Every structure is written in C-alpha cells, then in structure tokens.
Amino acid sequence: MRVYANIYEYNIGSMKVLEKVGFEKEAVIKSSVIKEGKIIDEHLYSIRKT
C-alpha cells in the first residue's frame, strides 16, 4: 500500500511534518500549479506499508 501527498513549495511546515512521520520526498514537479496567479512547484511525498 502507498499513501502520497502533494505539497506546495512554500509549505515548509507540512514537508517537515511528513518527513518526521516517515514520508519520503519522491519528486519535485516544477511549475506544475498556478496558485493565486503565481506558478509554483509541487513536492511529492509518499510512504509505503509493506
């Protein structure tokens, strides 16, 4: 099973929380989101249960 989360580049707090509970950063998707008129990167995190 795999659970994943997409986090906007400016949400550093959420990235730290995910890493603290065991999520790993898999990718940075460059210029993938338009938020409030700005183009931003999206960070993809996931955790797997074996």
C-alpha beads as a LAMMPS data file, in Angstrom:
LAMMPS data file: protein, C-alpha beads

50 atoms
49 bonds

1 atom types
1 bond types

-500.0 500.0 xlo xhi
-500.0 500.0 ylo yhi
-500.0 500.0 zlo zhi

Masses

1 110.0

Atoms # bond

1 1 1 0.000 0.000 0.000
2 1 1 1.206 3.517 -0.793
3 1 1 -0.047 6.834 0.561
4 1 1 1.086 10.040 -1.072
5 1 1 0.805 13.791 -0.526
6 1 1 1.360 16.741 -2.844
7 1 1 2.692 19.833 -1.066
8 1 1 3.160 23.333 -2.479
9 1 1 6.736 24.639 -2.412
10 1 1 6.045 27.331 0.185
11 1 1 4.517 24.928 2.738
12 1 1 7.754 24.016 4.521
13 1 1 5.962 23.158 7.782
14 1 1 3.901 20.423 6.132
15 1 1 7.009 18.989 4.482
16 1 1 8.756 18.757 7.853
17 1 1 5.750 17.056 9.468
18 1 1 5.542 14.466 6.685
19 1 1 9.261 13.713 6.937
20 1 1 9.014 13.410 10.732
21 1 1 6.335 10.701 10.458
22 1 1 8.233 8.727 7.817
23 1 1 7.252 10.107 4.422
24 1 1 9.992 10.414 1.803
25 1 1 10.253 13.060 -0.905
26 1 1 9.965 11.334 -4.275
27 1 1 9.888 14.239 -6.689
28 1 1 9.639 17.959 -7.268
29 1 1 7.280 18.746 -10.122
30 1 1 8.476 22.083 -11.472
31 1 1 5.993 24.818 -12.405
32 1 1 3.019 22.471 -12.036
33 1 1 0.481 24.624 -10.186
34 1 1 -0.958 28.084 -10.623
35 1 1 -1.936 29.398 -7.192
36 1 1 -3.168 32.966 -6.707
37 1 1 -1.744 33.931 -10.094
38 1 1 1.748 32.530 -9.390
39 1 1 3.348 29.453 -10.919
40 1 1 4.774 27.216 -8.198
41 1 1 6.456 23.832 -7.768
42 1 1 4.757 20.849 -6.195
43 1 1 6.608 18.385 -3.946
44 1 1 5.500 14.740 -3.993
45 1 1 5.894 12.734 -0.785
46 1 1 4.973 9.116 -0.153
47 1 1 5.078 6.392 2.459
48 1 1 4.759 2.673 1.795
49 1 1 3.489 -0.095 4.025
50 1 1 5.000 -3.496 3.339

Bonds

1 1 1 2
2 1 2 3
3 1 3 4
4 1 4 5
5 1 5 6
6 1 6 7
7 1 7 8
8 1 8 9
9 1 9 10
10 1 10 11
11 1 11 12
12 1 12 13
13 1 13 14
14 1 14 15
15 1 15 16
16 1 16 17
17 1 17 18
18 1 18 19
19 1 19 20
20 1 20 21
21 1 21 22
22 1 22 23
23 1 23 24
24 1 24 25
25 1 25 26
26 1 26 27
27 1 27 28
28 1 28 29
29 1 29 30
30 1 30 31
31 1 31 32
32 1 32 33
33 1 33 34
34 1 34 35
35 1 35 36
36 1 36 37
37 1 37 38
38 1 38 39
39 1 39 40
40 1 40 41
41 1 41 42
42 1 42 43
43 1 43 44
44 1 44 45
45 1 45 46
46 1 46 47
47 1 47 48
48 1 48 49
49 1 49 50
